Amino acid sequence: MEMAHGVVELANELARAVKITMDPAATPEQRMDAYLACEQFKDVSPLCAQAGLSLVTGNFPPIVRHFGLQLMEHTIKFKWNSISQQEKIFIKENAMKLLNAGVGEAQDVSLAHIKDGVSRIIVEMIKREWPQQWTTLLVELSNACSNGTAQTELVLLVFLRLVEDVALLQTIESNQRRKDIYQALTVNMSEIFDFFLRLIELHVNDFRNATSVGDKHKALGHSRVVQIALQTLTGFVEWVSINHIMASNGRLLQILCILLTDVEFQQPSADCLGQIANRRGQLKDRKPLLLLFEEAPVEHFYQAATQNERLGTESYYLFLKKLVQVLTGLASQLTALWGKEECQPVRPQCLATFLGTVLIFTRHSSYSLAHPAALIWTSLLKHEQISKEHLVLEYIPKVIEVIGPKIIKVSYPVSRPTEITMHPQTYASLDYDGEEEWLVFFFRCRTDFLEIFRQATLASPLVTFSYCEHWLNARLQKTATTERHAVCTVNDPVYLEWDALTNVLDGVLSRILMVTERPSVAAGLRLLEECLKVESTDPLVLSVLLSCISSLFVFLSMSSCQITAANCVAMTGVQLLPRVLEKIFAALVFQAPGETRRSRSVAVKNLRRHGASLMVKIAHKYPLLLLPIFDQINTSVQNLIRQPEQLSKVEQVTLLEALLLISNHFCDFERQRGFVAEVIRDAVSLWGCLLAPAVENAHTFIEFVGLNKPSIEPGSTSIEDPFNVNRRQLMYALNLVLGVIKRCSWPDDPDRCSRGGFVVALTESGNPICRNPATSHVVPLLSHILSLMRVLNELWKPDSLQSFTESFRNANGMQENEKKQLLGVSPVLQDPLDPTLKMPPTAFGRMQTFLSNIFEHCYHMMGSAGPSLGRDLYALPGIANAIVGTVFSSLEYVPDFRLRTIVRVFLKPFIYSCPPVFHEAVLLPIFAHIAPFMLTRLTARWHYITSLYESGELGEDVSDTQEVLEDMLNRTLTREYIDVLKVALVGSTVDPTANATGDASMASGMDHDDQSMDGPPQALTRAAQSAMTSEVISDLGGKLLRNQFTCNPIVMTVLSVLSWNDSNSSLKATLLSGPIIRFLTTEQLVTEPLASNIIIAVLKALQLHGQHESNQTSLISLGVQAYEILRPKFPRVLEVLQQIPNVSAADIQKLDEKIALGSTKGNKIDKAKKDLFKKITSQIIGRNIGQTGRKEVKILNLPPIVPPPNNQRTNAFNLIESTQETGLAHLFARRS
């Protein structure tokens, strides 16, 4: 085909249009018109390829030439199946002419987009024609390579794009064609790798020769070819057989290691080596990679990491980031292979040099380099055999010496440095854009650095303890002398060092009881005594000293186990315990000069709460140590409580919780019950007289807490707000009961339970039924607490809200931290002792915090009551009706963010902990009330949210608004309710009470994957897939699904969630639907309409969520399973499938025939059925929004490849006739 004159004119017009689109002087309308004209020409003109070639070969600017390449590519991608053979040959021949001529020197990076465009054209043709129809491709590539560096670069780019499309990104639309090309590449991979290696060697030598004679221009061309060759190799090494990588005694690895020390090629070499070192697969395929631990490679790593003259350059810093990934991969191979029988022997010869190289990175000022190196040490220390190697043990002191100072917090620099210096702040500003981003990373690093200390303690406890001992002694000495009267802030170096030290000390001593070779108790007690000697008036210093005491307390426990007649260590421990408690109590009552309870600073309050919390911690971890002096501790606490101005209500409750934890070890039911009576006496008194009238209804509560009164700002008057006193009393009474429920328990040992009078009966299966000493005291108060919960719901009624004064109008609303959490704003870990973080209190803030806390604490209490009180709670007469009438009253007014707490914090653990004997009496009435309500509520909310999306008020462009919050709340509420249904219907392998009964401050936490609007759910595991086909409905689930009042709302909720616009919720519902459908069918509870609704729900879900792989996989499995179960009994489900647009009746017929042959065997769903169901539903399966506007690319399959018999095979591709000249000999021949 000759280039007609009209085509040239057309090309000139197109060139003018392209120039207009890029002309800043043109008006927006002109640019848009020109752009539309270009796009229209691309779609409709039959002269697209000819005009494109004219633009490419003409004397036009690069942007116009690039558009010409786009026209040619467009023709191949979208018109190849419709154009004539003559035009295909025209495009192919001219594309190869472009390749042979080159589009510019290899040195010219400004033409990178043109070179990429040429390679794209050739690869698009390869996808459609090679190897079956284009047998001369390799000859032509060979000829092109022989023309020079520019052509060689283009050939490499062709290979790179081809491997990306075929193996890495797998973007070829036809699966069969991808397999054809993949096979063609795989069969000849030896020759391909040999070609790459020869190119690299040749051009590295040419580069060095040109450099030696000062020909920089020529050297640059050879350098570019080597870099592209390495980049192309990187695309191959991830997936090819290990045999190709290890060919010729690992020649490829040798070359890559040598190039690591060459400034010109070290970055692409490290990239390639990183892909190899991080390969996954079977151990036998990874063992050859241990070649990289031999002397020469390891020496190259070391040399590359110690090019000190380049430390201040950014290029070298980027290279080091790549090199540390190589070391990370090698370490993972080493830990995977070491000690495996099939891989013996594996101990590397040059382990010392390798560890030395890792230590260099660990020492680096950049946390981006030190952190991955630290993870290498962690993986080595966690390995059972490696952690015992003498070389590794020798490195432990060096590692902790380097890591210790890195735990000290590094602040983000105020201004960006102008040059790279070896300071952590410099690298922080290089790698991170702001303080918030940096701090998130820093605290992640700190967590992993501390893990090194923990693991090192398990391997060499004396070494890590000695480090802590030396550091702590040095710090204490400074505090006692030069810093004695100094007052510091949280940003002072002194405090930052203390903070790091306490973290390290806690990490080391938390593992000390797990090892046999422990440091001497005397040394630990000496340190503890030194901490006790320190006197300071600075609350920050006192607080970090408490942290040290907390960590060192383990030595008191150890000393108590060593009591002998002549054991002075034990006696020292006994003598120190009262002094330790004195120190803690001194912190509890610490008060700065001139301060009163109302005027205490934030730092002082933090210190006092730290002291109280420490009592709870040691009572929880070392109760037997405190048990002998329980009476003294109790007396001290009671004396403090009797002094009205001494302790706050929160501090009082915390101390009482500590006493309750110790009392759990009385192992005497009556004694423990008597002590609980003492603890809860104040609460009983308050609820009985003051609080009971206040919680009769919403209006008495509003009056009691002052919601209908003008606000009194803190500090504005000398008289304390009387309503603040009321609120404090109410919170105190509630928290006392919560503390008793959370902390009181019966002994873990069954014998002690029996001897102590805790066992009252046996279950049907013979297990003991224990009673909680707190039950008799808590149960009489439940009516008051349930009334309070009813009142808190009633506060949302319109008449209640109207009675709020203007200053408290939105006090019942969501707090800012809850909003941030919902919107997925990552919280920056801040120092809890930092007084500057807390804003001055306001009347509104206090009221909002009170209402939020009182609500959270009520539901934590009821959520904890199930597992804590056990049968005594569920056996209470009328408990179900009481809960329905209080906890679930006025729910129609309660907003979603409060409803979440009810569902997650109360309902989930309450259901989980209910003994089977009470399922019908307690849980069925509760579900009969809550299940219909939740179905109605969620349906209405999803309808509202969907309408917002359809109207454009919600979407990608909508910023932080109330609508976005409502959307996120609705999603999380749906997910959490589905979790509750899962616990009820099939049970739970994880105890939901573990999270539900945590601290109130943690109540609003969400799973990490729940913090996105609708991010694709995590990949569906095999366990999850099999669960859908194997899980069975539990005993409680059976009762719920047989009950006429609970079955329909539960089933309709699960089916509705399938097609609501949240992929995570849909996936949860999908996994729950399989067991439900099987159970209902077995029990003959499925009706004809329900059967149709099940299939419709699956199809709707596929339409909405089919774009997510995990959703699609599980929905296809569910669809096949449901259709297979329902089709024989309910023929109308066939009609549902027949309504799918453009569905093939033959395919449905095939599916019916397969089902008729037999049902699913075991728990596995026949793959052929799934493939058929996917084909039937392919027209409605949802696609990603990025795919919806894309023009469909169709690649026709070529005739199947028939490999020749073994005796006729040649070294050429087995899919080309063996008599054909393949060009491989030319392509892979060494050229001089």
Secondary structure by P-SEA (a helix, b strand, c coil): ccccaaaaaaaaaaaaaaaaaacccccaaaaaaaaaaaaaaaccccaaaaaaaaaaaccccaaaaaaaaaaaaaaaacccccccaaaaaaaaaaaaaaaaacccccccccaaaaaaaaaaaaaaaaaccccccccaaaaaaaaaaaccaaaaaaaaaaaaaaaaacccccccccaaaaaaaaaaaaaaaaaaaaaaaaaaaaaaaaaaaaaaacaaaaaaaaaaaaaaaaaaaaaccccccccccccccaaaaaaaaaaccccccaaaaaaaaaaaaaccccccccccccccccaaaaaaaaaaaccccccccaaaaaaaaaaaaaaaaaaaaaaacccccccccccccaaaaaaaaaaaaaacccaaaaaaaaaaaaaaaacccccccaaaaaaaaaaaaaaccccccccccccccccccccaaaaaaaccccaaaaaaaaaaaaaaaaaaaaaaaaccaaaaaaaaaaaaaaaaaaaaccccccccccccaaaaaaaaaaaaaaaaaaacccccccccaaaaaaaaaaaaacccccaaaaaaaaaaaaaaaaaaaaaaaccccccaaaaaaaaaaaaaaaaaaaaaaccccccccccccaaaaaaaaaaaaaaaaaaaccccccccaaaaaaaaaaaaaaccccccaaaaaaaaaaaaaaacccccaaaaaaaaaaaaaaaaaaaacccccccccaaaaaaaaccccccccccccccccaaaaaaaaaaaaaaaaaaaaacccccccaaaaaaacccccccccbbbbbbbcaaaaaaaaaaaaaaaaaaaaacccaaaaaaccccccccccccaaaaaaaacccccccccccccccccccaaaaaaaaaaaaaaaaaaaaaacccccccccccccaaaaaaaaccccccccccaaaaaaaacccaaaaaaacccccccccaaaaaacaaaaaaaaaaaaaaaaaaaaaaccccccccccaaaaaaaaaaaaaaaaaaaaaaaaccccccccccccccccccccccccccccccccccccaaaaaaaacccccaaaaaaaaccccaaaaaaaaaaacccccaaaaaaaaaaaaaaaaaaaaaccccaaaaaaaaaaaaaaaacccccaaaaaaaaaaaaaaaaaccccccaaaaaaaacccccaaaaaaaaaaaaacccccccccaaaaaaaaaaaccccccccccccccbbbbbbccccccccccccccccccccccccccccccccccc
